[in-house]
Amino acid sequence: MSFPAFFAQVPSIILRDRLAEFLGAAADGLIEYRYADAVRLAGHSCPTVAGSYLLSHRALRALYGDETPLRGEIAVDFREAAEAGVSGVMAAVVGLLTGAAGAGGFKGLAGRFARRDLLRFAQELPGNIRFRRLDNGQSVTATLQLALVPADPRLPPLLQRLLAGDDEPATHELFARLWQERVRRILLDHFDDPRLVVLA
């Protein structure tokens, strides 16, 4: 398996999952997630997947500070409906990192470790997504501003050519390179940019 080299440069995040610890899946429940894990889940790398990873990383850091975030113990609310825009893609990545799940999620063991109904949509929020700790109720709302990292102007016509049937390898190679270059800029050049992910 070969990913673009910059994937490995994106900061990872370590979480503690008490269910994983209970079932013996991870020592002390500690699990490290990298951007490549989000790509494997989504099946592709794009600004939405990158932005969702970055937004989650920043929100969890704001919620927990120097503590290790507790995966499976975070409720997540989306302002948009599940079927609106890119909500579904974002929710998949956010759910991967937080453990939050909708109605089909894990129901728990004797009242413990439940993840079901921790992910909700179409909620009234001042931003895009709200993350809330179940242990103390503290929350943070995050808004993603991907327009601050614009695409190369060559991308739209290249995409149209490819979708119209252009099968020239050079066309696809240039498109893919420019596409991932925007993802790289989001995740590396703007990882700590407070304008890209606005927290409240």
FENPEHU-V865867 format. One record per residue. N is the residue number from 0. NEAR is the number of other ideal C-beta (glycine too) atoms within 12 Angstrom. Layout:
N/NEAR, N/NEAR
This chain:
0/7, 1/8, 2/21, 3/24, 4/12, 5/26, 6/27, 7/17, 8/18, 9/32, 10/23, 11/23, 12/32, 13/25, 14/36, 15/29, 16/33, 17/29, 18/28, 19/24, 20/22, 21/18, 22/16, 23/11, 24/16, 25/20, 26/13, 27/17, 28/26, 29/21, 30/29, 31/23, 32/33, 33/25, 34/40, 35/28, 36/25, 37/38, 38/33, 39/20, 40/24, 41/29, 42/12, 43/21, 44/34, 45/29, 46/35, 47/30, 48/41, 49/44, 50/42, 51/43, 52/44, 53/43, 54/47, 55/44, 56/40, 57/36, 58/40, 59/42, 60/27, 61/27, 62/35, 63/27, 64/12, 65/9, 66/18, 67/23, 68/39, 69/36, 70/41, 71/39, 72/35, 73/38, 74/35, 75/48, 76/34, 77/40, 78/26, 79/25, 80/15, 81/24, 82/13, 83/16, 84/18, 85/28, 86/30, 87/23, 88/31, 89/41, 90/40, 91/32, 92/40, 93/48, 94/39, 95/36, 96/44, 97/45, 98/37, 99/42, 100/29, 101/24, 102/16, 103/13, 104/24, 105/25, 106/17, 107/20, 108/14, 109/8, 110/7, 111/17, 112/28, 113/23, 114/33, 115/20, 116/20, 117/35, 118/38, 119/29, 120/29, 121/16, 122/23, 123/13, 124/23, 125/17, 126/25, 127/37, 128/45, 129/36, 130/44, 131/29, 132/28, 133/27, 134/18, 135/13, 136/14, 137/23, 138/27, 139/34, 140/29, 141/39, 142/29, 143/41, 144/23, 145/32, 146/15, 147/22, 148/27, 149/18, 150/24, 151/22, 152/11, 153/19, 154/25, 155/16, 156/18, 157/25, 158/22, 159/14, 160/19, 161/23, 162/14, 163/12, 164/10, 165/18, 166/12, 167/14, 168/11, 169/14, 170/23, 171/19, 172/16, 173/22, 174/27, 175/23, 176/20, 177/25, 178/29, 179/31, 180/26, 181/34, 182/41, 183/28, 184/27, 185/40, 186/42, 187/26, 188/20, 189/29, 190/29, 191/18, 192/23, 193/17, 194/17, 195/29, 196/38, 197/23, 198/31, 199/18
